[in-house]
């Protein structure tokens, strides 16, 4: 499963344009053996990712709601 393997997640991102869920990214960071400064830097970048992921969800939700409504008609 990609959420435990950064390499697989990277391949899926390239192939399917799917973003890994932030929880899985956080788990990858926690499981990796990083030096404290590396961990802090990745955590900063992760916070940016978390924000962008939330923005993307908020953007796509009304689109999907409208499409779902159109499908019911």
N, CA, C and O atoms as a Tripos MOL2 file, in Angstrom:
@<TRIPOS>MOLECULE
protein
  292   291    73     0     0
PROTEIN
NO_CHARGES

@<TRIPOS>ATOM
      1 N           0.8360   -1.1790    0.0000 N.3       1 UNK1
      2 CA          0.0000    0.0000    0.0000 C.3       1 UNK1
      3 C           0.8870    1.2510    0.0000 C.2       1 UNK1
      4 O           1.8610    1.3390    0.7480 O.2       1 UNK1
      5 N           0.5330    2.1990   -0.8420 N.am      2 UNK2
      6 CA          1.3850    3.3630   -1.0200 C.3       2 UNK2
      7 C           1.5520    4.1910    0.2380 C.2       2 UNK2
      8 O           2.5770    4.8520    0.4000 O.2       2 UNK2
      9 N           0.5800    4.1770    1.1300 N.am      3 UNK3
     10 CA          0.7020    5.0690    2.2750 C.3       3 UNK3
     11 C           1.7810    4.6270    3.2540 C.2       3 UNK3
     12 O           2.0530    5.3170    4.2360 O.2       3 UNK3
     13 N           2.3960    3.4770    2.9880 N.am      4 UNK4
     14 CA          3.5350    3.0620    3.7970 C.3       4 UNK4
     15 C           4.8280    3.0620    2.9960 C.2       4 UNK4
     16 O           5.8930    2.7670    3.5380 O.2       4 UNK4
     17 N           4.7460    3.3870    1.7190 N.am      5 UNK5
     18 CA          5.9190    3.3360    0.8590 C.3       5 UNK5
     19 C           6.0170    4.6140    0.0270 C.2       5 UNK5
     20 O           5.2730    4.7800   -0.9400 O.2       5 UNK5
     21 N           6.9210    5.5110    0.3910 N.am      6 UNK6
     22 CA          7.0520    6.7640   -0.3500 C.3       6 UNK6
     23 C           7.3520    6.5690   -1.8360 C.2       6 UNK6
     24 O           6.8530    7.3330   -2.6620 O.2       6 UNK6
     25 N           8.1450    5.5760   -2.1910 N.am      7 UNK7
     26 CA          8.4860    5.3510   -3.5960 C.3       7 UNK7
     27 C           7.2450    4.9970   -4.4030 C.2       7 UNK7
     28 O           7.0510    5.5170   -5.5010 O.2       7 UNK7
     29 N           6.4050    4.1160   -3.8680 N.am      8 UNK8
     30 CA          5.1700    3.7470   -4.5540 C.3       8 UNK8
     31 C           4.2470    4.9400   -4.6700 C.2       8 UNK8
     32 O           3.6190    5.1320   -5.7110 O.2       8 UNK8
     33 N           4.1490    5.7500   -3.6210 N.am      9 UNK9
     34 CA          3.3220    6.9570   -3.6550 C.3       9 UNK9
     35 C           3.8110    7.9090   -4.7400 C.2       9 UNK9
     36 O           3.0090    8.5100   -5.4540 O.2       9 UNK9
     37 N           5.1200    8.0430   -4.8610 N.am     10 UNK10
     38 CA          5.6980    8.9140   -5.8850 C.3      10 UNK10
     39 C           5.3780    8.3950   -7.2890 C.2      10 UNK10
     40 O           5.0560    9.1770   -8.1830 O.2      10 UNK10
     41 N           5.4650    7.0820   -7.4800 N.am     11 UNK11
     42 CA          5.1380    6.4880   -8.7730 C.3      11 UNK11
     43 C           3.6650    6.7060   -9.1060 C.2      11 UNK11
     44 O           3.3280    7.0490  -10.2390 O.2      11 UNK11
     45 N           2.7850    6.5060   -8.1200 N.am     12 UNK12
     46 CA          1.3570    6.7040   -8.3620 C.3      12 UNK12
     47 C           1.0510    8.1650   -8.6650 C.2      12 UNK12
     48 O           0.1800    8.4610   -9.4830 O.2      12 UNK12
     49 N           1.7480    9.0600   -8.0240 N.am     13 UNK13
     50 CA          1.5520   10.4800   -8.2880 C.3      13 UNK13
     51 C           1.9060   10.7900   -9.7420 C.2      13 UNK13
     52 O           1.2090   11.5580  -10.4060 O.2      13 UNK13
     53 N           2.9750   10.2000  -10.2250 N.am     14 UNK14
     54 CA          3.4030   10.4260  -11.6050 C.3      14 UNK14
     55 C           2.4770    9.7530  -12.6180 C.2      14 UNK14
     56 O           2.2100   10.3110  -13.6830 O.2      14 UNK14
     57 N           1.9900    8.5630  -12.2900 N.am     15 UNK15
     58 CA          1.1870    7.7950  -13.2330 C.3      15 UNK15
     59 C          -0.2790    8.2070  -13.2350 C.2      15 UNK15
     60 O          -0.8710    8.3840  -14.3000 O.2      15 UNK15
     61 N          -0.8720    8.3620  -12.0520 N.am     16 UNK16
     62 CA         -2.3090    8.5650  -11.9450 C.3      16 UNK16
     63 C          -2.7000    9.9740  -11.5300 C.2      16 UNK16
     64 O          -3.8890   10.2840  -11.4470 O.2      16 UNK16
     65 N          -1.7340   10.8210  -11.2720 N.am     17 UNK17
     66 CA         -2.0000   12.1750  -10.7880 C.3      17 UNK17
     67 C          -2.8640   12.1450   -9.5350 C.2      17 UNK17
     68 O          -3.7480   12.9830   -9.3590 O.2      17 UNK17
     69 N          -2.6040   11.1760   -8.6690 N.am     18 UNK18
     70 CA         -3.3340   11.0720   -7.4020 C.3      18 UNK18
     71 C          -2.4450   11.5750   -6.2750 C.2      18 UNK18
     72 O          -1.2770   11.1980   -6.1750 O.2      18 UNK18
     73 N          -2.9970   12.4140   -5.4430 N.am     19 UNK19
     74 CA         -2.2460   12.9120   -4.2990 C.3      19 UNK19
     75 C          -2.4670   11.9910   -3.1140 C.2      19 UNK19
     76 O          -3.6040   11.6130   -2.8320 O.2      19 UNK19
     77 N          -1.4030   11.6240   -2.4150 N.am     20 UNK20
     78 CA         -1.5970   10.8020   -1.2290 C.3      20 UNK20
     79 C          -2.2890   11.6160   -0.1430 C.2      20 UNK20
     80 O          -2.0670   12.8190   -0.0080 O.2      20 UNK20
     81 N          -3.1210   10.9440    0.6190 N.am     21 UNK21
     82 CA         -3.8240   11.6040    1.7150 C.3      21 UNK21
     83 C          -2.7930   12.1450    2.7120 C.2      21 UNK21
     84 O          -1.7890   11.4840    2.9760 O.2      21 UNK21
     85 N          -3.0290   13.3300    3.2640 N.am     22 UNK22
     86 CA         -2.0700   13.9140    4.2140 C.3      22 UNK22
     87 C          -1.7300   13.0140    5.3970 C.2      22 UNK22
     88 O          -0.5980   13.0390    5.8790 O.2      22 UNK22
     89 N          -2.6790   12.2270    5.8700 N.am     23 UNK23
     90 CA         -2.3970   11.3130    6.9880 C.3      23 UNK23
     91 C          -1.3220   10.3170    6.5920 C.2      23 UNK23
     92 O          -0.4500    9.9850    7.3950 O.2      23 UNK23
     93 N          -1.3820    9.8390    5.3490 N.am     24 UNK24
     94 CA         -0.3830    8.8790    4.8930 C.3      24 UNK24
     95 C           0.9870    9.5370    4.7280 C.2      24 UNK24
     96 O           2.0150    8.9340    5.0360 O.2      24 UNK24
     97 N           0.9920   10.7730    4.2430 N.am     25 UNK25
     98 CA          2.2630   11.4980    4.1200 C.3      25 UNK25
     99 C           2.8690   11.7100    5.5090 C.2      25 UNK25
    100 O           4.0650   11.5060    5.7140 O.2      25 UNK25
    101 N           2.0330   12.1170    6.4470 N.am     26 UNK26
    102 CA          2.5190   12.3070    7.8150 C.3      26 UNK26
    103 C           3.1100   11.0090    8.3610 C.2      26 UNK26
    104 O           4.1630   11.0220    8.9990 O.2      26 UNK26
    105 N           2.4270    9.8840    8.1090 N.am     27 UNK27
    106 CA          2.9430    8.5940    8.5740 C.3      27 UNK27
    107 C           4.2810    8.2550    7.9410 C.2      27 UNK27
    108 O           5.1540    7.6890    8.5980 O.2      27 UNK27
    109 N           4.4490    8.5990    6.6580 N.am     28 UNK28
    110 CA          5.7360    8.3490    5.9970 C.3      28 UNK28
    111 C           6.8410    9.1620    6.6620 C.2      28 UNK28
    112 O           7.9540    8.6720    6.8540 O.2      28 UNK28
    113 N           6.5280   10.4070    7.0120 N.am     29 UNK29
    114 CA          7.5180   11.2620    7.6700 C.3      29 UNK29
    115 C           7.8850   10.6820    9.0270 C.2      29 UNK29
    116 O           9.0600   10.6180    9.3900 O.2      29 UNK29
    117 N           6.8700   10.2600    9.7740 N.am     30 UNK30
    118 CA          7.1030    9.7150   11.1180 C.3      30 UNK30
    119 C           7.9360    8.4380   11.0550 C.2      30 UNK30
    120 O           8.7970    8.2110   11.9050 O.2      30 UNK30
    121 N           7.6790    7.6060   10.0470 N.am     31 UNK31
    122 CA          8.3770    6.3170    9.9480 C.3      31 UNK31
    123 C           9.8060    6.4380    9.4100 C.2      31 UNK31
    124 O          10.6230    5.5360    9.5970 O.2      31 UNK31
    125 N          10.0940    7.5370    8.7550 N.am     32 UNK32
    126 CA         11.4320    7.6780    8.1740 C.3      32 UNK32
    127 C          12.4510    8.0210    9.2520 C.2      32 UNK32
    128 O          12.1140    8.5360   10.3180 O.2      32 UNK32
    129 N          13.6710    7.7280    8.9490 N.am     33 UNK33
    130 CA         14.7580    7.9930    9.8970 C.3      33 UNK33
    131 C          15.4640    9.2740    9.4880 C.2      33 UNK33
    132 O          16.4910    9.2560    8.8090 O.2      33 UNK33
    133 N          14.8920   10.3730    9.9150 N.am     34 UNK34
    134 CA         15.4300   11.6690    9.5420 C.3      34 UNK34
    135 C          16.1930   12.3060   10.6880 C.2      34 UNK34
    136 O          15.9190   12.0500   11.8610 O.2      34 UNK34
    137 N          17.1460   13.1320   10.3270 N.am     35 UNK35
    138 CA         17.8180   13.9550   11.3290 C.3      35 UNK35
    139 C          16.8230   15.0280   11.7530 C.2      35 UNK35
    140 O          15.9290   15.3770   10.9820 O.2      35 UNK35
    141 N          16.9640   15.5510   12.9560 N.am     36 UNK36
    142 CA         15.9960   16.5480   13.4390 C.3      36 UNK36
    143 C          15.7800   17.7260   12.4920 C.2      36 UNK36
    144 O          14.6470   18.1680   12.3070 O.2      36 UNK36
    145 N          16.8550   18.2390   11.8900 N.am     37 UNK37
    146 CA         16.6810   19.3730   10.9790 C.3      37 UNK37
    147 C          15.9340   18.9710    9.7050 C.2      37 UNK37
    148 O          15.1570   19.7550    9.1600 O.2      37 UNK37
    149 N          16.1760   17.7440    9.2350 N.am     38 UNK38
    150 CA         15.4400   17.2450    8.0730 C.3      38 UNK38
    151 C          13.9600   17.0730    8.4080 C.2      38 UNK38
    152 O          13.0880   17.4240    7.6130 O.2      38 UNK38
    153 N          13.6880   16.5310    9.5880 N.am     39 UNK39
    154 CA         12.3060   16.3210   10.0090 C.3      39 UNK39
    155 C          11.5650   17.6450   10.1280 C.2      39 UNK39
    156 O          10.4010   17.7410    9.7400 O.2      39 UNK39
    157 N          12.2200   18.6530   10.6540 N.am     40 UNK40
    158 CA         11.5860   19.9580   10.7900 C.3      40 UNK40
    159 C          11.2880   20.5650    9.4170 C.2      40 UNK40
    160 O          10.2160   21.1330    9.2090 O.2      40 UNK40
    161 N          12.2200   20.4480    8.4950 N.am     41 UNK41
    162 CA         12.0170   20.9880    7.1530 C.3      41 UNK41
    163 C          10.8640   20.2680    6.4430 C.2      41 UNK41
    164 O          10.0110   20.9050    5.8250 O.2      41 UNK41
    165 N          10.8510   18.9320    6.5400 N.am     42 UNK42
    166 CA          9.7580   18.1960    5.9130 C.3      42 UNK42
    167 C           8.4260   18.5300    6.5720 C.2      42 UNK42
    168 O           7.3990   18.5930    5.8950 O.2      42 UNK42
    169 N           8.4300   18.7430    7.8660 N.am     43 UNK43
    170 CA          7.1910   19.0980    8.5530 C.3      43 UNK43
    171 C           6.6750   20.4530    8.0640 C.2      43 UNK43
    172 O           5.4670   20.6290    7.9030 O.2      43 UNK43
    173 N           7.5590   21.3940    7.8310 N.am     44 UNK44
    174 CA          7.1460   22.6950    7.2830 C.3      44 UNK44
    175 C           6.5050   22.5220    5.9010 C.2      44 UNK44
    176 O           5.4570   23.0970    5.6090 O.2      44 UNK44
    177 N           7.1550   21.7270    5.0720 N.am     45 UNK45
    178 CA          6.6110   21.4700    3.7400 C.3      45 UNK45
    179 C           5.2930   20.7060    3.8290 C.2      45 UNK45
    180 O           4.3720   20.9440    3.0470 O.2      45 UNK45
    181 N           5.2130   19.7870    4.7880 N.am     46 UNK46
    182 CA          3.9870   19.0300    4.9890 C.3      46 UNK46
    183 C           2.8320   19.9540    5.3620 C.2      46 UNK46
    184 O           1.7100   19.7510    4.8980 O.2      46 UNK46
    185 N           3.0840   20.9460    6.1780 N.am     47 UNK47
    186 CA          2.0310   21.8900    6.5550 C.3      47 UNK47
    187 C           1.5070   22.6290    5.3210 C.2      47 UNK47
    188 O           0.3050   22.8710    5.2040 O.2      47 UNK47
    189 N           2.4070   22.9840    4.4050 N.am     48 UNK48
    190 CA          1.9840   23.6010    3.1450 C.3      48 UNK48
    191 C           1.1170   22.6300    2.3380 C.2      48 UNK48
    192 O           0.0890   23.0130    1.7790 O.2      48 UNK48
    193 N           1.5510   21.3730    2.2870 N.am     49 UNK49
    194 CA          0.8020   20.3430    1.5670 C.3      49 UNK49
    195 C          -0.5830   20.1560    2.1810 C.2      49 UNK49
    196 O          -1.5800   20.0630    1.4660 O.2      49 UNK49
    197 N          -0.6360   20.1040    3.4890 N.am     50 UNK50
    198 CA         -1.8990   19.9260    4.1950 C.3      50 UNK50
    199 C          -2.8680   21.0570    3.8510 C.2      50 UNK50
    200 O          -4.0520   20.8170    3.6120 O.2      50 UNK50
    201 N          -2.3670   22.2650    3.8280 N.am     51 UNK51
    202 CA         -3.1900   23.4260    3.4940 C.3      51 UNK51
    203 C          -3.6740   23.3350    2.0420 C.2      51 UNK51
    204 O          -4.8540   23.5540    1.7660 O.2      51 UNK51
    205 N          -2.7740   23.0150    1.1260 N.am     52 UNK52
    206 CA         -3.1380   22.9130   -0.2900 C.3      52 UNK52
    207 C          -4.1220   21.7760   -0.5280 C.2      52 UNK52
    208 O          -5.0330   21.9070   -1.3450 O.2      52 UNK52
    209 N          -3.9490   20.6730    0.1690 N.am     53 UNK53
    210 CA         -4.8500   19.5260    0.0420 C.3      53 UNK53
    211 C          -6.2550   19.9260    0.4810 C.2      53 UNK53
    212 O          -7.2380   19.5920   -0.1810 O.2      53 UNK53
    213 N          -6.3450   20.6400    1.5970 N.am     54 UNK54
    214 CA         -7.6360   21.1180    2.0850 C.3      54 UNK54
    215 C          -8.2810   22.0900    1.1080 C.2      54 UNK54
    216 O          -9.4890   22.0360    0.8750 O.2      54 UNK54
    217 N          -7.4810   22.9720    0.5420 N.am     55 UNK55
    218 CA         -7.9970   23.9060   -0.4590 C.3      55 UNK55
    219 C          -8.5280   23.1600   -1.6820 C.2      55 UNK55
    220 O          -9.5790   23.5070   -2.2210 O.2      55 UNK55
    221 N          -7.7990   22.1400   -2.1110 N.am     56 UNK56
    222 CA         -8.2320   21.3630   -3.2770 C.3      56 UNK56
    223 C          -9.5450   20.6400   -2.9860 C.2      56 UNK56
    224 O         -10.4270   20.5830   -3.8430 O.2      56 UNK56
    225 N          -9.6740   20.0940   -1.7890 N.am     57 UNK57
    226 CA        -10.9270   19.4280   -1.4240 C.3      57 UNK57
    227 C         -12.0790   20.4240   -1.4200 C.2      57 UNK57
    228 O         -13.1670   20.1220   -1.9110 O.2      57 UNK57
    229 N         -11.8410   21.6060   -0.8690 N.am     58 UNK58
    230 CA        -12.8850   22.6240   -0.8160 C.3      58 UNK58
    231 C         -13.2630   23.0950   -2.2190 C.2      58 UNK58
    232 O         -14.4230   23.4250   -2.4660 O.2      58 UNK58
    233 N         -12.3130   23.1310   -3.1260 N.am     59 UNK59
    234 CA        -12.5750   23.5570   -4.5040 C.3      59 UNK59
    235 C         -13.3820   22.5100   -5.2630 C.2      59 UNK59
    236 O         -14.3090   22.8520   -5.9970 O.2      59 UNK59
    237 N         -13.0380   21.2490   -5.0900 N.am     60 UNK60
    238 CA        -13.6840   20.1950   -5.8810 C.3      60 UNK60
    239 C         -15.0450   19.7990   -5.3130 C.2      60 UNK60
    240 O         -15.8790   19.2790   -6.0540 O.2      60 UNK60
    241 N         -15.2930   20.0240   -4.0420 N.am     61 UNK61
    242 CA        -16.5500   19.5760   -3.4350 C.3      61 UNK61
    243 C         -17.7750   20.1450   -4.1490 C.2      61 UNK61
    244 O         -18.6590   19.3700   -4.5140 O.2      61 UNK61
    245 N         -17.8750   21.4660   -4.3690 N.am     62 UNK62
    246 CA        -19.0710   21.9710   -5.0580 C.3      62 UNK62
    247 C         -19.1840   21.4690   -6.5030 C.2      62 UNK62
    248 O         -20.2910   21.3070   -7.0170 O.2      62 UNK62
    249 N         -18.0650   21.2280   -7.1440 N.am     63 UNK63
    250 CA        -18.0920   20.6820   -8.5040 C.3      63 UNK63
    251 C         -18.7110   19.2910   -8.4770 C.2      63 UNK63
    252 O         -19.5970   18.9770   -9.2730 O.2      63 UNK63
    253 N         -18.2320   18.4560   -7.5480 N.am     64 UNK64
    254 CA        -18.7520   17.0920   -7.4360 C.3      64 UNK64
    255 C         -20.2090   17.0880   -7.0170 C.2      64 UNK64
    256 O         -20.9930   16.2710   -7.5020 O.2      64 UNK64
    257 N         -20.5850   18.0010   -6.1120 N.am     65 UNK65
    258 CA        -21.9840   18.0810   -5.6890 C.3      65 UNK65
    259 C         -22.8830   18.4160   -6.8770 C.2      65 UNK65
    260 O         -23.9510   17.8270   -7.0420 O.2      65 UNK65
    261 N         -22.4460   19.3600   -7.6970 N.am     66 UNK66
    262 CA        -23.2310   19.7420   -8.8640 C.3      66 UNK66
    263 C         -23.3260   18.5950   -9.8690 C.2      66 UNK66
    264 O         -24.3830   18.3640  -10.4570 O.2      66 UNK66
    265 N         -22.2290   17.8850  -10.0610 N.am     67 UNK67
    266 CA        -22.2460   16.7380  -10.9680 C.3      67 UNK67
    267 C         -23.1470   15.6200  -10.4390 C.2      67 UNK67
    268 O         -23.8850   14.9980  -11.2030 O.2      67 UNK67
    269 N         -23.0840   15.3700   -9.1310 N.am     68 UNK68
    270 CA        -23.9250   14.3460   -8.5270 C.3      68 UNK68
    271 C         -25.3980   14.6980   -8.6660 C.2      68 UNK68
    272 O         -26.2290   13.8250   -8.9180 O.2      68 UNK68
    273 N         -25.7220   15.9790   -8.5000 N.am     69 UNK69
    274 CA        -27.0890   16.4530   -8.6500 C.3      69 UNK69
    275 C         -27.5540   16.2590  -10.0990 C.2      69 UNK69
    276 O         -28.6880   15.8460  -10.3390 O.2      69 UNK69
    277 N         -26.6870   16.5520  -11.0470 N.am     70 UNK70
    278 CA        -27.0240   16.4030  -12.4650 C.3      70 UNK70
    279 C         -27.2480   14.9310  -12.8230 C.2      70 UNK70
    280 O         -28.0840   14.6190  -13.6710 O.2      70 UNK70
    281 N         -26.5100   14.0360  -12.1860 N.am     71 UNK71
    282 CA        -26.6480   12.5940  -12.4650 C.3      71 UNK71
    283 C         -27.9910   12.0640  -11.9760 C.2      71 UNK71
    284 O         -28.5230   11.1210  -12.5610 O.2      71 UNK71
    285 N         -28.5520   12.6470  -10.9180 N.am     72 UNK72
    286 CA        -29.8110   12.1820  -10.3590 C.3      72 UNK72
    287 C         -31.0080   12.5550  -11.2310 C.2      72 UNK72
    288 O         -32.0800   11.9620  -11.1130 O.2      72 UNK72
    289 N         -30.8190   13.5280  -12.0930 N.am     73 UNK73
    290 CA        -31.9460   14.0010  -12.9200 C.3      73 UNK73
    291 C         -32.1880   13.1170  -14.1050 C.2      73 UNK73
    292 O         -33.0960   13.3770  -14.8940 O.2      73 UNK73
@<TRIPOS>BOND
     1     1     2 1
     2     2     3 1
     3     3     4 2
     4     3     5 am
     5     5     6 1
     6     6     7 1
     7     7     8 2
     8     7     9 am
     9     9    10 1
    10    10    11 1
    11    11    12 2
    12    11    13 am
    13    13    14 1
    14    14    15 1
    15    15    16 2
    16    15    17 am
    17    17    18 1
    18    18    19 1
    19    19    20 2
    20    19    21 am
    21    21    22 1
    22    22    23 1
    23    23    24 2
    24    23    25 am
    25    25    26 1
    26    26    27 1
    27    27    28 2
    28    27    29 am
    29    29    30 1
    30    30    31 1
    31    31    32 2
    32    31    33 am
    33    33    34 1
    34    34    35 1
    35    35    36 2
    36    35    37 am
    37    37    38 1
    38    38    39 1
    39    39    40 2
    40    39    41 am
    41    41    42 1
    42    42    43 1
    43    43    44 2
    44    43    45 am
    45    45    46 1
    46    46    47 1
    47    47    48 2
    48    47    49 am
    49    49    50 1
    50    50    51 1
    51    51    52 2
    52    51    53 am
    53    53    54 1
    54    54    55 1
    55    55    56 2
    56    55    57 am
    57    57    58 1
    58    58    59 1
    59    59    60 2
    60    59    61 am
    61    61    62 1
    62    62    63 1
    63    63    64 2
    64    63    65 am
    65    65    66 1
    66    66    67 1
    67    67    68 2
    68    67    69 am
    69    69    70 1
    70    70    71 1
    71    71    72 2
    72    71    73 am
    73    73    74 1
    74    74    75 1
    75    75    76 2
    76    75    77 am
    77    77    78 1
    78    78    79 1
    79    79    80 2
    80    79    81 am
    81    81    82 1
    82    82    83 1
    83    83    84 2
    84    83    85 am
    85    85    86 1
    86    86    87 1
    87    87    88 2
    88    87    89 am
    89    89    90 1
    90    90    91 1
    91    91    92 2
    92    91    93 am
    93    93    94 1
    94    94    95 1
    95    95    96 2
    96    95    97 am
    97    97    98 1
    98    98    99 1
    99    99   100 2
   100    99   101 am
   101   101   102 1
   102   102   103 1
   103   103   104 2
   104   103   105 am
   105   105   106 1
   106   106   107 1
   107   107   108 2
   108   107   109 am
   109   109   110 1
   110   110   111 1
   111   111   112 2
   112   111   113 am
   113   113   114 1
   114   114   115 1
   115   115   116 2
   116   115   117 am
   117   117   118 1
   118   118   119 1
   119   119   120 2
   120   119   121 am
   121   121   122 1
   122   122   123 1
   123   123   124 2
   124   123   125 am
   125   125   126 1
   126   126   127 1
   127   127   128 2
   128   127   129 am
   129   129   130 1
   130   130   131 1
   131   131   132 2
   132   131   133 am
   133   133   134 1
   134   134   135 1
   135   135   136 2
   136   135   137 am
   137   137   138 1
   138   138   139 1
   139   139   140 2
   140   139   141 am
   141   141   142 1
   142   142   143 1
   143   143   144 2
   144   143   145 am
   145   145   146 1
   146   146   147 1
   147   147   148 2
   148   147   149 am
   149   149   150 1
   150   150   151 1
   151   151   152 2
   152   151   153 am
   153   153   154 1
   154   154   155 1
   155   155   156 2
   156   155   157 am
   157   157   158 1
   158   158   159 1
   159   159   160 2
   160   159   161 am
   161   161   162 1
   162   162   163 1
   163   163   164 2
   164   163   165 am
   165   165   166 1
   166   166   167 1
   167   167   168 2
   168   167   169 am
   169   169   170 1
   170   170   171 1
   171   171   172 2
   172   171   173 am
   173   173   174 1
   174   174   175 1
   175   175   176 2
   176   175   177 am
   177   177   178 1
   178   178   179 1
   179   179   180 2
   180   179   181 am
   181   181   182 1
   182   182   183 1
   183   183   184 2
   184   183   185 am
   185   185   186 1
   186   186   187 1
   187   187   188 2
   188   187   189 am
   189   189   190 1
   190   190   191 1
   191   191   192 2
   192   191   193 am
   193   193   194 1
   194   194   195 1
   195   195   196 2
   196   195   197 am
   197   197   198 1
   198   198   199 1
   199   199   200 2
   200   199   201 am
   201   201   202 1
   202   202   203 1
   203   203   204 2
   204   203   205 am
   205   205   206 1
   206   206   207 1
   207   207   208 2
   208   207   209 am
   209   209   210 1
   210   210   211 1
   211   211   212 2
   212   211   213 am
   213   213   214 1
   214   214   215 1
   215   215   216 2
   216   215   217 am
   217   217   218 1
   218   218   219 1
   219   219   220 2
   220   219   221 am
   221   221   222 1
   222   222   223 1
   223   223   224 2
   224   223   225 am
   225   225   226 1
   226   226   227 1
   227   227   228 2
   228   227   229 am
   229   229   230 1
   230   230   231 1
   231   231   232 2
   232   231   233 am
   233   233   234 1
   234   234   235 1
   235   235   236 2
   236   235   237 am
   237   237   238 1
   238   238   239 1
   239   239   240 2
   240   239   241 am
   241   241   242 1
   242   242   243 1
   243   243   244 2
   244   243   245 am
   245   245   246 1
   246   246   247 1
   247   247   248 2
   248   247   249 am
   249   249   250 1
   250   250   251 1
   251   251   252 2
   252   251   253 am
   253   253   254 1
   254   254   255 1
   255   255   256 2
   256   255   257 am
   257   257   258 1
   258   258   259 1
   259   259   260 2
   260   259   261 am
   261   261   262 1
   262   262   263 1
   263   263   264 2
   264   263   265 am
   265   265   266 1
   266   266   267 1
   267   267   268 2
   268   267   269 am
   269   269   270 1
   270   270   271 1
   271   271   272 2
   272   271   273 am
   273   273   274 1
   274   274   275 1
   275   275   276 2
   276   275   277 am
   277   277   278 1
   278   278   279 1
   279   279   280 2
   280   279   281 am
   281   281   282 1
   282   282   283 1
   283   283   284 2
   284   283   285 am
   285   285   286 1
   286   286   287 1
   287   287   288 2
   288   287   289 am
   289   289   290 1
   290   290   291 1
   291   291   292 2
@<TRIPOS>SUBSTRUCTURE
     1 UNK1         2 RESIDUE 1 A UNK
     2 UNK2         6 RESIDUE 1 A UNK
     3 UNK3        10 RESIDUE 1 A UNK
     4 UNK4        14 RESIDUE 1 A UNK
     5 UNK5        18 RESIDUE 1 A UNK
     6 UNK6        22 RESIDUE 1 A UNK
     7 UNK7        26 RESIDUE 1 A UNK
     8 UNK8        30 RESIDUE 1 A UNK
     9 UNK9        34 RESIDUE 1 A UNK
    10 UNK10       38 RESIDUE 1 A UNK
    11 UNK11       42 RESIDUE 1 A UNK
    12 UNK12       46 RESIDUE 1 A UNK
    13 UNK13       50 RESIDUE 1 A UNK
    14 UNK14       54 RESIDUE 1 A UNK
    15 UNK15       58 RESIDUE 1 A UNK
    16 UNK16       62 RESIDUE 1 A UNK
    17 UNK17       66 RESIDUE 1 A UNK
    18 UNK18       70 RESIDUE 1 A UNK
    19 UNK19       74 RESIDUE 1 A UNK
    20 UNK20       78 RESIDUE 1 A UNK
    21 UNK21       82 RESIDUE 1 A UNK
    22 UNK22       86 RESIDUE 1 A UNK
    23 UNK23       90 RESIDUE 1 A UNK
    24 UNK24       94 RESIDUE 1 A UNK
    25 UNK25       98 RESIDUE 1 A UNK
    26 UNK26      102 RESIDUE 1 A UNK
    27 UNK27      106 RESIDUE 1 A UNK
    28 UNK28      110 RESIDUE 1 A UNK
    29 UNK29      114 RESIDUE 1 A UNK
    30 UNK30      118 RESIDUE 1 A UNK
    31 UNK31      122 RESIDUE 1 A UNK
    32 UNK32      126 RESIDUE 1 A UNK
    33 UNK33      130 RESIDUE 1 A UNK
    34 UNK34      134 RESIDUE 1 A UNK
    35 UNK35      138 RESIDUE 1 A UNK
    36 UNK36      142 RESIDUE 1 A UNK
    37 UNK37      146 RESIDUE 1 A UNK
    38 UNK38      150 RESIDUE 1 A UNK
    39 UNK39      154 RESIDUE 1 A UNK
    40 UNK40      158 RESIDUE 1 A UNK
    41 UNK41      162 RESIDUE 1 A UNK
    42 UNK42      166 RESIDUE 1 A UNK
    43 UNK43      170 RESIDUE 1 A UNK
    44 UNK44      174 RESIDUE 1 A UNK
    45 UNK45      178 RESIDUE 1 A UNK
    46 UNK46      182 RESIDUE 1 A UNK
    47 UNK47      186 RESIDUE 1 A UNK
    48 UNK48      190 RESIDUE 1 A UNK
    49 UNK49      194 RESIDUE 1 A UNK
    50 UNK50      198 RESIDUE 1 A UNK
    51 UNK51      202 RESIDUE 1 A UNK
    52 UNK52      206 RESIDUE 1 A UNK
    53 UNK53      210 RESIDUE 1 A UNK
    54 UNK54      214 RESIDUE 1 A UNK
    55 UNK55      218 RESIDUE 1 A UNK
    56 UNK56      222 RESIDUE 1 A UNK
    57 UNK57      226 RESIDUE 1 A UNK
    58 UNK58      230 RESIDUE 1 A UNK
    59 UNK59      234 RESIDUE 1 A UNK
    60 UNK60      238 RESIDUE 1 A UNK
    61 UNK61      242 RESIDUE 1 A UNK
    62 UNK62      246 RESIDUE 1 A UNK
    63 UNK63      250 RESIDUE 1 A UNK
    64 UNK64      254 RESIDUE 1 A UNK
    65 UNK65      258 RESIDUE 1 A UNK
    66 UNK66      262 RESIDUE 1 A UNK
    67 UNK67      266 RESIDUE 1 A UNK
    68 UNK68      270 RESIDUE 1 A UNK
    69 UNK69      274 RESIDUE 1 A UNK
    70 UNK70      278 RESIDUE 1 A UNK
    71 UNK71      282 RESIDUE 1 A UNK
    72 UNK72      286 RESIDUE 1 A UNK
    73 UNK73      290 RESIDUE 1 A UNK
